[in-house]
Amino acid sequence: MRRLLITAALTGCASLSLPAGPTLQADAAQLTLSGRVPATTVLQTAVKAKTGCAAAPAWKQRKTRFGISLGSNGGSSMGQDLKAEQKRFGTRIPVVRTWDNTLPMRTSWSVKKKWYGKRWVVNTIRIAPRTVLSGKYDKRLRTYFRTAPRKTPVFWNYFHEPEDEIRAGKFTAKQYRKAWRHVARIAASFCRSNLYPTLVLMGWTADSRATPTWTALNPGRRFVSVYAWDPYNGALGDATHYERPAKIFRPVVKASKKMNRPWAIAETGSVRVPSDTSGTGRAAWLRKVAKYSRRHHAVFVTYYQSTRNGDFELRRRPEIPVWRKAMG
């Protein structure tokens, strides 16, 4: 405890998990008697940290990075998936999209750090809003954020694509927003500038005809660093042609800019349409996706390497070289 308080006084950014009240005052008094730190300085710094840490650190880079969604097919660990995808593409994968449907995580951050290294990580935690709001998972959430990587961006997301659950009546948009803010405040308590809260919604939700609307799900830009989306060329694997990326992505870019925040693509993909037996059409589409994303300064774009709901997986030429070049 004393070490934490000294660090707070010297750096001006204390962990918000410091206890308030008599315990904090007693430790401050002991530090004062030792002649190391004035009690008023410790207390004022702790209070400042509680109110001064941004819930959504600003993302300022403008160069787009491309990557892969891992763990989509099941059966193997994300570390094994990453190794397999790197072998498939023959290059380092700069961004990995991952999921944790339980807390504690199935695999701890201490192990995942060895897999991911300095790659950007886009990671989802998925807990029912009612459970989050009950406070039952607060300790586990603090462990999740406390042990997360420190030297690379972590674009964390709470409950990606909640639209189906809301339409099914499992929880409301209001409960979702409140739970999101609750998780974001816990993350902010660590004053970590590399933890970027990233809202991930279906690409369709940016359409004005969507139910629920994306604005109903938006916890507010004060709690979101990046607005990310999952737009597909035929999300159910039923594409009959390759739609222009501008038409697919324009609504999500517009919605993100409305909030004065950067945008990203957490998942995208397309099956080979029936007439594209050689794959040259999908390769051309991927090239256009990369070009559009760079031109409009997406933060990241990860491709959905999966056979779930359709064969989106890239396995061979001519498509593999296109995405390898984007990642390179």
N, C-alpha and C positions, 0 to 999 in steps of 0.2 A: 504493500500500500504506500509506504513512504517513498519508494522508488518511483511509483506512478505519479505521486504528487509533485516530487521534485522535477520530473520530466515535464509535467504540465506547466509548472512555473517558468521553466527555462525555455520551452518551445512555444507556449501559448496555444497548444492544441491538445487538450487532455481527452482521454477516453471518457465518453459519457456514461460509462458504467460505474464511475466513481460514486460511492454512496454520499448522499447529502445529509445534513442535520448534524447531530452530536458526534457521530463517528468522524466525519470530515473535520469538524471543528477541533476535536481532540488531537487528531493527527497533525493538524496545522499548528496547534499549540506546541506539540512536541518538537516540530521542526523549528519553530521560533526559538524555543529554549536552547536548541542545539546551535543557534546562531547561523543556520544555513539559509532559511527562507522565511520572510515575514509571513505571519498567518494571514494577514489581509491580502497579500499577493496571491497566496495559494487559493483562498476562497474566491477571490475575484476572477482568477484565471479559470477555475472550475466552472463558475457560473457562465463566463463568456463562452467556454467550449460548448456548454449545453445549448446555447442559443445561437452560436455563430457558425456552426458547421452546416454546409449546404446539403440539403436533402438530395439535390440532383447536381453533381459537379458538371460544369460546362465542358462539352466536347468541342475542341477547337481545330483539330486537324481536318484537312480537306481532301486528302488523298484516300481513295477507295481501296480497301483490301478485299480479296476474294477467298473463299474457303469452302468447306464441306460440312454438311450435317452428319454427325456420327450417331451410331447406335440406333438407326432407324429400322434395321431388319431383325434385331433381337438375336439372342443366342450367345453373343460374344461380348467381351467388355469393350468399353470405348477405347481403351488403350490398344486392344487388338484391332479394332476397327481403324483407328488412326494409322497403325502400322501397315495394315492392308491397303488403305487408300493411298498412302504415300508410295507404296510399291506400285500400285496401279498407275498413278499419275507421274511417277518418277520425279517428283519435286517436293520441296517442303511445303506443307499446307499452313498458310499464315493465320487462318481463322478457323476455329472449330465450334460447331453448334452442338450443344449437349443438353441433357435433361437429368433432373433428379426428382423423381416422383415421390420420394420419401425423405423425411428428416428424422434421425440422422441419415446422411447420404449412404447409399449402398457401398460407395467407395469414397473414402475420405479425401479431402483436399491434399493431404500430405502425400498420398499415392498419386493423385491426379497431376500434381505439380511435376512429377517425374515424367508423366506421359506428355503433358502439354508444353513444358518448358516455358519459353517466352512468347508463345502464340497468344493471340487474342482469344478470349473465351466468351462465348455467348451461351449462358446457362439458365435454365428454367428450374424453379422450385414450385411444386404444385401441392398446395394444401387448401382444403375447403375454407372459404372466407369465414364461416361461422367459427371454425376451429381457430383460425388466426385471431379473430376478434375476441375470443375467450381468453387469450393470453396463454393458453396451454403450450404453445410452441415458442414462446418468447426466448427461453433459454437455448433451445435448439437453433433458432434463427441467429441468436448472438454468436453461437459457436460457428455457424456456417459463414458468417461475415468475418468474424475474427480470424479464422484460419484460411480464408481465401487468399489467393496469390496477391503479392504486394507490388511486384515489379512489372506487371503487364496489365493492360485493361481487362476488366471483368465486366461484361455487359450482362448484368443479372436481370432476370425477369421473374415476376410473380405470376403464375398461372397463365401461360400463353394460350391464346385462342379460347377465351371463356364463353364465346358466343353460343355454342351449342348447349352448354350447361344452363345458361340463362334462359334460352328458349324452352328448355325442358323443365324449367321451374326449380332447378336444384338450388339456385340462389339468385338474388336480384342484382341488377347493375349497381344499385346503391351499396349493397353489401360488398360487392367486388371493389368498388372505389375506396371504401373505408378500409378494407383489408389491405389493399395496395399501399395506402398511406401509412398504415400501421407498420408494415414491413419496411417501407422506405425510411421511416423514422428510426427504426432499429439499425438499419444499415448506416444511416447518417451519424449515429451515435459514436461511430469509430473514427470519424473525421478522415476517411480514406479517400483521397482524390482519384483513385483508380477504380472505384466501385461506381459504375454507371447504371442507374435504374433505367431499364429499357422495356417499354411497353410493347408487347408483341400481339398483334391482332391479325385476323384473316384479311387477305387483300380485299375481299368482297365488302368488308365492313366500311371501307372508305367510300363506297358508293352511297349516294344520297337515298337509295331505296332500301338500304340494309336495315334489318331489325335484329338486335338493337343497333342503334347508330353508334359510331365510334365516339362521338362526343358524350354519349351516355356512359361509356366505359372509361373515359379519360379521367384519371385521378387529378389532373391539373399539371401544367408544365412545371410547377414548383417541385413536383415529385418525379419528373421524367427528364432524363438527360437525352435520350434518343427514342424516337418513335419508329419502331420496326414493324414489318408487315410480312405476310406469307402469301404473296400473289403468285398464281400458277398460270401456265397455259393449259387449262383443263385440269383442275385440282383433283378430279375423280378419274383421271386417266382416260378421258373420253374426247381428247382433242382431235379435231378433224383437219385443222390447219394451224400454222404457226402465226399467232397474232403478233402484231408489232409491239415491242416492249413499251413504246411510248403510250399505247392505249392501255396496256396492263398496269403500268407503274404510275402513270400520270395522276390518278386519284390519290394514291398514297403519298406522293411527293407534295401534292397540293395540301392535303390534310396536315402533314408534318410542318410545312412552312407556315400554315395558319397559326400554329402554336409557337412559331419562331424557334423551332428546334430542328436539328438534323434528322435525316431519315436513313433507314437501313432496310435490308431484306434479310430476314431470319431464315426463310425458306423460299426457294423458287425451283421450278423444274417443268419439264414437259416430257411426255412420252413421245416416241417416234410416231408421227401420224401415219396412217395406213399406206399412203402413197410414197412415203419416204423410206424406201427399202434400203438405200445405201447409207442413210444417216447424214447426208450432206445438208439436208434441210434443217435438221436440228443443230448441226454444227454452225450453220449460218445464223440461226436464231440465238445461240449462245454468244456468238461474237457481237451481235447487236445488243444483247442484254448487258454485256461488259462495257460496250461503248456508251450506251445510255447511262449506265450507273456512274461511270467516271465523269461524264459530261455534267451530270446533275449532282455530283459530290455526295453520293451515298457513303455512309460510314463504312459499311461492310455488306457483302452479298455472299450468302452461303447456299450451295446447291444441294438439293435434297437427294442424296444418293440412296435411293430406296426402291423396293418393288412393292411397297404397300400402296394399295388403291391404284395400282398401275405400275408399269415398268418405267420408272423415271431414271433408273440407274444408267450412268455412263460407263461403258466397259471397253470400248474399242475405238479405233479410228473411224471417221475423222473427228469425232467429238472430243475425245480425250485430249488431243493436242491443243484444242481451242481453250478448254478450261485450265489446262496446265499453263498455258501462256498467260492467262488472266491472273492466276495465282503467283506466277513467277515475277 
